[in-house]
Amino acid sequence: MKLNRDKNIDEDLVSVIMPAYNCGEFIGFSLDSVIDQTYRNWEVIVVDDCSKDNTEEIIKEYILKDSRIKYYRLPTNSGAALARNKAIEHARGKYIAFLDSDDVWRNDKLTKQITFMKLNDYNFTCTSYSKIDELGNDLNRIIRTKSRRDYEGILKTCPGNSTIVYNAEQLGKFKIPNIKKRNDYVLWLQVIKKEKYLYGLEESLSSHRIRSNAISSKKSSLISYHWKVYREIEDLSIMKSCFLIMYWVFATLFKLR
């Protein structure tokens, strides 16, 4: 499908949400992967959670080269949830996409995903994605998306954060509770309550970087956060929460996700 360029340009603007913290080693690769997109009508909103490395300097160098990159710095270190909220608050696009500051996109990611959404009149989508190591080497592992998930489906299998795009014009903006880990998971559970299904484009269009010191890499510490999501935020029963945690542990151990 050829995208309709006769409409007002703001109607097709994609706002890319990128929280950042001490990611100076990788954020240039992430920003380059957006700059290289075949889809040209985007803005990147980087919210720096008080990085102590050279993250700010690198971003400001990119801003000098491309004014579509916007930079905000939180006054105090507050966590990824509040950084994402700040970025969403400043987003102007019809579509909101998410890209972690150490992940990368394939250069046709936005073109293919926005086309997929427009062709099918979808408001909430994700894609398959691959895994790369800290040096950017392909680990020959692809996490394949399901073609369609409802609320129960997302409870069992969280989509890759850097694969998500949703139609903010139709669904509005969402505010994430201040939870240190799994805050992206909480966001998708919010969105799915407003949009019945999350639709998956079954093509790997982004890469998730595996870092030894990343918060998401400490699997054992995530169990308590899953419990918090299920019991405190989603208000699920104890029995269902236990089942979901066991399901997640099993899927993680056997690399089903």
C-alpha positions in Angstrom: 0.0 0.0 0.0 1.3 3.4 -0.9 1.1 5.8 2.0 -1.1 8.8 1.5 1.2 11.9 1.4 -1.7 14.2 0.4 -2.9 14.5 3.9 -1.5 17.1 6.4 2.0 16.0 7.3 1.2 16.0 11.1 -1.4 13.3 10.5 1.3 10.8 9.7 3.9 11.9 12.1 5.5 9.1 14.2 6.8 10.1 17.7 9.5 7.7 18.8 9.7 7.4 22.6 13.3 6.8 23.9 14.1 6.8 27.7 17.8 7.0 28.3 20.1 6.3 31.2 23.9 5.8 31.0 23.6 4.5 27.4 26.4 6.6 25.8 28.0 3.4 24.4 24.9 2.4 22.4 22.5 5.3 21.9 24.2 6.5 18.7 23.4 3.2 17.1 19.7 3.5 18.2 19.5 7.1 16.8 21.2 6.1 13.6 18.6 3.4 13.0 15.9 6.0 13.2 17.7 8.5 11.0 18.1 5.8 8.4 14.4 4.9 8.2 12.8 5.0 4.8 9.8 6.5 6.5 10.9 10.2 6.9 8.1 11.8 9.0 9.2 11.1 12.5 10.5 12.8 15.7 12.6 11.2 18.4 11.9 12.3 22.0 14.8 11.3 24.2 14.2 11.7 28.0 17.5 11.4 29.9 17.0 10.0 33.4 20.1 11.9 34.8 22.8 9.9 33.0 26.2 10.1 34.6 28.1 9.2 31.4 28.4 11.0 28.0 24.8 10.3 27.0 23.8 13.9 27.0 26.8 15.0 24.9 26.2 12.4 22.3 22.5 13.2 21.9 23.3 16.9 21.6 25.7 16.1 18.8 22.9 14.3 17.0 20.5 17.2 17.5 22.9 19.5 15.7 22.7 17.1 12.7 19.0 16.4 12.8 16.4 18.7 14.4 13.8 15.9 14.5 15.6 14.7 17.6 14.3 16.3 20.8 16.1 16.1 24.2 14.7 16.5 27.7 16.5 15.7 31.0 14.7 14.8 34.2 15.6 16.9 37.2 16.3 13.8 39.3 16.9 10.2 38.6 13.4 8.8 38.5 13.3 5.6 36.5 12.2 4.5 33.0 8.5 4.8 33.7 8.6 8.5 34.5 11.0 9.0 31.6 8.6 7.3 29.2 5.7 9.4 30.6 7.6 12.6 30.0 8.4 11.6 26.4 4.8 10.6 25.8 3.7 13.9 27.2 5.7 15.7 24.5 4.8 13.4 21.6 3.0 15.2 18.8 2.6 12.3 16.4 -0.5 10.5 15.2 1.5 7.3 15.9 3.6 6.6 18.9 6.5 4.1 18.6 8.9 2.9 21.2 12.7 2.3 20.9 15.0 1.5 23.8 18.3 3.4 23.8 20.3 0.3 23.2 18.1 -1.4 20.6 18.1 -0.8 16.8 15.5 -0.9 14.0 15.8 -2.2 10.5 15.7 0.7 8.1 12.3 -0.2 6.7 10.7 -0.8 10.1 8.4 2.2 10.2 7.4 2.0 6.5 6.4 -1.6 6.9 4.6 -1.3 10.2 2.7 1.9 9.4 1.6 0.4 6.1 0.5 -2.7 7.9 -1.6 -0.6 10.3 -3.2 1.5 7.5 -3.9 -1.4 5.2 -5.7 -3.3 8.0 -7.0 -0.4 10.1 -5.1 -1.5 13.1 -4.4 0.8 16.0 -2.0 -1.3 18.2 0.7 -3.4 16.6 4.1 -5.1 17.2 6.6 -7.1 15.1 8.9 -10.0 15.5 12.5 -9.1 16.6 16.0 -10.5 16.8 18.5 -10.7 19.6 22.0 -9.1 19.3 24.9 -9.1 21.8 26.6 -6.0 23.3 28.8 -5.6 20.2 25.8 -5.8 17.8 26.5 -9.3 16.6 23.4 -11.3 15.6 22.7 -14.1 18.1 20.6 -16.1 15.5 17.6 -15.9 17.7 14.3 -14.4 16.6 11.4 -13.9 18.9 8.3 -14.4 16.7 5.2 -12.4 17.4 1.8 -13.9 17.5 -0.6 -12.7 14.8 -3.1 -11.4 17.4 -3.2 -11.1 21.2 -5.9 -9.9 23.5 -5.5 -9.0 27.2 -5.1 -12.6 28.3 -2.5 -13.1 25.5 -0.4 -10.1 26.7 -0.6 -11.3 30.3 1.2 -14.5 29.1 3.6 -13.0 26.4 4.8 -9.4 26.6 5.6 -8.0 23.1 9.1 -6.5 22.5 9.1 -2.9 23.7 11.0 -1.7 20.6 8.6 -3.3 18.2 5.4 -1.4 19.4 3.6 1.3 17.5 0.1 2.5 18.4 -2.3 5.1 17.0 -2.4 7.9 19.6 -4.9 9.8 17.6 -7.4 7.0 18.1 -6.4 5.7 21.5 -4.9 8.7 23.3 -2.0 8.9 25.6 -1.3 6.7 28.6 0.4 7.3 31.9 2.6 4.5 33.3 2.5 3.8 37.1 5.9 4.5 38.7 7.2 1.0 38.7 10.9 0.5 38.3 10.8 -2.7 36.2 8.2 -4.1 33.7 6.8 -0.6 33.2 6.5 -1.3 29.4 4.5 -4.4 30.2 2.1 -2.3 32.3 1.7 0.2 29.5 0.7 -2.5 26.9 -1.8 -3.9 29.4 -3.3 -0.4 29.6 -3.5 0.0 25.9 -5.1 -3.4 25.3 -7.9 -2.5 27.7 -8.8 0.3 25.3 -8.0 -1.5 22.0 -9.3 -5.1 21.9 -6.3 -6.7 20.1 -2.6 -6.3 19.6 -1.8 -7.3 16.0 1.6 -8.7 15.1 3.5 -8.2 11.9 5.3 -11.5 11.6 8.6 -10.1 10.3 11.7 -9.3 12.4 12.1 -5.5 12.0 14.1 -4.6 15.2 16.9 -6.0 17.3 17.0 -6.2 21.1 20.5 -5.8 22.6 21.4 -8.3 25.4 23.5 -6.4 28.0 25.1 -8.1 31.0 24.3 -5.2 33.3 20.9 -4.3 32.0 17.9 -4.2 34.4 15.9 -6.6 32.2 18.8 -9.1 32.2 18.4 -9.9 35.9 15.6 -12.5 35.5 15.4 -13.6 39.1 14.7 -10.1 40.3 11.8 -9.7 37.9 9.6 -12.2 39.7 8.7 -9.7 42.4 7.8 -7.1 39.8 5.6 -9.6 37.9 3.8 -10.2 41.2 3.4 -6.5 41.7 2.0 -6.1 38.2 -0.5 -9.0 38.5 -1.7 -8.3 42.1 -1.3 -4.6 42.7 -1.8 -3.1 39.3 -4.0 -5.6 37.4 -5.7 -6.8 40.6 -5.6 -10.4 39.5 -6.4 -13.3 41.9 -3.6 -15.0 43.8 -4.2 -18.2 41.9 -4.1 -16.5 38.5 -1.0 -14.5 39.5 0.8 -17.6 40.6 -0.1 -19.4 37.3 1.2 -16.4 35.2 4.5 -16.3 37.1 5.0 -20.0 36.7 4.1 -19.6 33.0 6.7 -16.8 32.6 9.4 -18.7 34.5 8.8 -21.7 32.3 8.8 -19.7 29.1 12.0 -17.9 30.2 13.9 -21.1 31.1 13.0 -22.8 27.9 13.6 -19.6 25.8 10.0 -19.5 24.5 10.0 -15.7 24.6 
